[in-house]
């Protein structure tokens, strides 16, 4: 794998919820646990914790940590929506890293120690329009060629445990070899 980039991004906010709720409360810090996710979050666990997915089958949890770029909030604000960190259910809100353009397997170094590996895109759900009517069409669009563009962040697994706080730096480590675009998980 390549070394982390010289100009890192920043963690804007960290959030969690012990309950299966749409939005998550901002916290001073969260602890990421290797192979599990955010300690104290309803979605942490080695096996999938999302209620709709658990009903179907028990599979490895590729959605341990949800990250969203704060630039998305700026974009939807221009269209009249107000979204704050944690309100779309993300655990880590970032700035300065183009999360959606990163390939699968990219490792993000968060703060002094924690490392997560990107597994895919968040597939936005209808709860987004329940949060703010019309917001869903800003987070999912169809290109002229039929390609669906999902903007609601990325999902990851925790490789190295550590504490993450607002203001921490984010280093990006791209995978070696062939790179696979992120797809919904």
C-alpha positions as CSV (number, residue, x, y, z in Angstrom):
1,X,0.0,0.0,0.0
2,X,1.1,3.6,-0.6
3,X,2.0,6.0,2.2
4,X,-0.7,8.4,3.5
5,X,-1.0,11.6,1.6
6,X,1.0,14.7,2.6
7,X,-2.0,17.0,2.9
8,X,-4.5,15.3,5.2
9,X,-8.2,16.0,5.6
10,X,-9.8,16.7,8.9
11,X,-12.4,15.1,11.2
12,X,-15.2,17.7,11.6
13,X,-17.3,15.7,14.1
14,X,-17.8,12.3,15.6
15,X,-21.2,10.8,16.4
16,X,-22.9,7.7,17.8
17,X,-26.2,6.4,19.0
18,X,-26.8,3.4,21.2
19,X,-30.2,3.0,19.6
20,X,-31.3,2.3,16.0
21,X,-32.1,5.9,15.2
22,X,-31.7,7.9,11.9
23,X,-29.6,10.6,13.4
24,X,-26.6,10.2,15.8
25,X,-25.6,12.6,18.6
26,X,-22.2,14.4,18.3
27,X,-19.7,13.3,21.0
28,X,-16.4,14.7,22.1
29,X,-14.7,11.5,21.0
30,X,-15.6,8.0,19.8
31,X,-13.6,4.8,20.2
32,X,-13.2,2.6,17.2
33,X,-12.7,-1.1,18.0
34,X,-11.0,-3.4,15.4
35,X,-13.4,-5.8,13.8
36,X,-16.4,-4.2,15.6
37,X,-16.9,-0.5,14.9
38,X,-17.8,2.4,17.1
39,X,-18.1,1.3,20.7
40,X,-21.5,2.1,22.1
41,X,-23.1,2.5,18.6
42,X,-26.1,0.4,17.7
43,X,-24.4,-0.6,14.4
44,X,-21.2,-1.9,15.9
45,X,-20.6,-5.6,15.8
46,X,-18.7,-8.2,13.8
47,X,-21.9,-9.3,12.0
48,X,-24.3,-6.9,10.3
49,X,-26.4,-4.8,12.7
50,X,-28.7,-2.8,10.3
51,X,-32.2,-4.0,11.2
52,X,-33.4,-4.4,7.6
53,X,-30.3,-6.5,6.7
54,X,-30.3,-8.6,9.9
55,X,-33.8,-9.8,9.0
56,X,-32.5,-11.4,5.8
57,X,-29.4,-13.1,6.9
58,X,-26.4,-12.9,9.3
59,X,-23.4,-11.7,7.3
60,X,-20.1,-9.9,8.2
61,X,-20.6,-6.3,9.0
62,X,-19.1,-4.2,6.2
63,X,-20.9,-1.1,7.6
64,X,-19.1,-0.7,11.0
65,X,-18.3,3.0,10.5
66,X,-20.2,5.5,8.3
67,X,-18.3,8.5,7.0
68,X,-19.8,11.6,5.2
69,X,-17.9,14.6,3.8
70,X,-19.0,17.9,5.2
71,X,-18.8,19.3,1.7
72,X,-22.1,17.5,1.0
73,X,-23.8,19.6,3.7
74,X,-22.4,22.7,2.0
75,X,-23.8,21.5,-1.4
76,X,-27.3,20.8,0.0
77,X,-27.3,24.0,1.9
78,X,-27.1,25.8,-1.4
79,X,-30.4,24.1,-2.3
80,X,-32.1,25.2,0.9
81,X,-31.4,22.2,3.2
82,X,-29.8,22.4,6.6
83,X,-27.9,19.3,7.6
84,X,-25.5,19.1,10.5
85,X,-22.9,16.5,11.5
86,X,-24.5,13.2,12.7
87,X,-27.9,14.0,11.3
88,X,-27.6,11.6,8.4
89,X,-26.5,8.8,10.7
90,X,-22.8,9.1,10.1
91,X,-20.2,8.3,12.7
92,X,-17.4,10.5,11.3
93,X,-17.9,13.8,9.4
94,X,-14.9,14.7,7.3
95,X,-13.6,17.7,5.4
96,X,-10.9,17.8,2.7
97,X,-11.1,14.2,1.5
98,X,-13.1,13.3,-1.6
99,X,-14.5,10.1,0.0
100,X,-16.8,9.2,-2.9
101,X,-13.9,9.1,-5.3
102,X,-11.7,6.7,-3.3
103,X,-11.5,3.1,-4.3
104,X,-12.6,0.1,-2.3
105,X,-9.9,-0.9,0.1
106,X,-8.6,2.6,0.8
107,X,-7.4,3.0,4.3
108,X,-8.1,6.1,6.3
109,X,-5.9,6.9,9.2
110,X,-8.0,8.8,11.7
111,X,-6.2,10.7,14.5
112,X,-3.2,9.2,16.2
113,X,-4.0,5.5,15.8
114,X,-7.3,4.4,14.3
115,X,-7.5,2.9,10.8
116,X,-10.6,2.1,8.8
117,X,-10.8,0.4,5.4
118,X,-13.5,1.5,2.9
119,X,-15.9,-1.2,1.9
120,X,-18.4,0.6,-0.2
121,X,-21.0,3.4,-0.6
122,X,-23.9,4.0,1.7
123,X,-27.1,3.2,-0.1
124,X,-29.5,6.0,0.9
125,X,-32.9,5.0,2.2
126,X,-36.3,6.6,2.2
127,X,-35.7,7.8,5.8
128,X,-33.8,10.7,4.4
129,X,-37.0,12.2,3.0
130,X,-38.5,11.6,6.4
131,X,-35.7,13.7,7.9
132,X,-36.2,16.5,5.3
133,X,-38.6,16.2,2.4
134,X,-36.9,16.4,-0.9
135,X,-33.4,15.8,0.5
136,X,-33.2,12.2,-1.0
137,X,-33.1,13.6,-4.6
138,X,-30.1,15.6,-3.6
139,X,-28.2,12.6,-2.3
140,X,-29.1,10.2,-5.2
141,X,-29.2,11.1,-8.9
142,X,-29.1,9.3,-12.2
143,X,-26.6,10.3,-14.9
144,X,-27.7,10.6,-18.5
145,X,-26.1,7.1,-19.2
146,X,-28.3,5.6,-16.4
147,X,-25.5,5.4,-13.8
148,X,-26.8,6.0,-10.3
149,X,-24.7,8.4,-8.2
150,X,-24.9,8.0,-4.5
151,X,-23.6,10.8,-2.3
152,X,-24.7,9.8,1.2
153,X,-21.2,8.8,2.3
154,X,-19.0,5.7,2.6
155,X,-19.0,2.6,4.8
156,X,-15.9,1.0,6.4
157,X,-14.6,-1.6,8.7
158,X,-12.2,-0.9,11.6
159,X,-8.7,-2.4,11.1
160,X,-6.9,-0.7,14.0
161,X,-8.6,0.5,17.2
162,X,-8.3,4.0,18.5
163,X,-9.9,7.2,19.7
164,X,-11.2,9.7,17.1
165,X,-12.0,13.3,17.9
166,X,-13.1,16.4,16.0
167,X,-10.0,18.2,14.7
168,X,-8.1,15.0,14.1
169,X,-6.3,14.6,10.8
170,X,-7.2,12.0,8.2
171,X,-4.4,10.3,6.2
172,X,-5.4,8.5,3.0
173,X,-3.7,5.3,2.0
174,X,-4.7,4.0,-1.4
175,X,-4.6,0.3,-2.2
176,X,-1.8,-1.1,-4.4
177,X,-2.5,-2.7,-7.7
178,X,-5.9,-2.6,-9.5
179,X,-8.4,-0.3,-7.9
180,X,-12.1,-1.1,-7.7
181,X,-14.7,1.7,-7.5
182,X,-16.9,1.8,-4.4
183,X,-20.3,0.2,-4.8
184,X,-23.3,0.1,-2.4
185,X,-22.9,-2.2,0.6
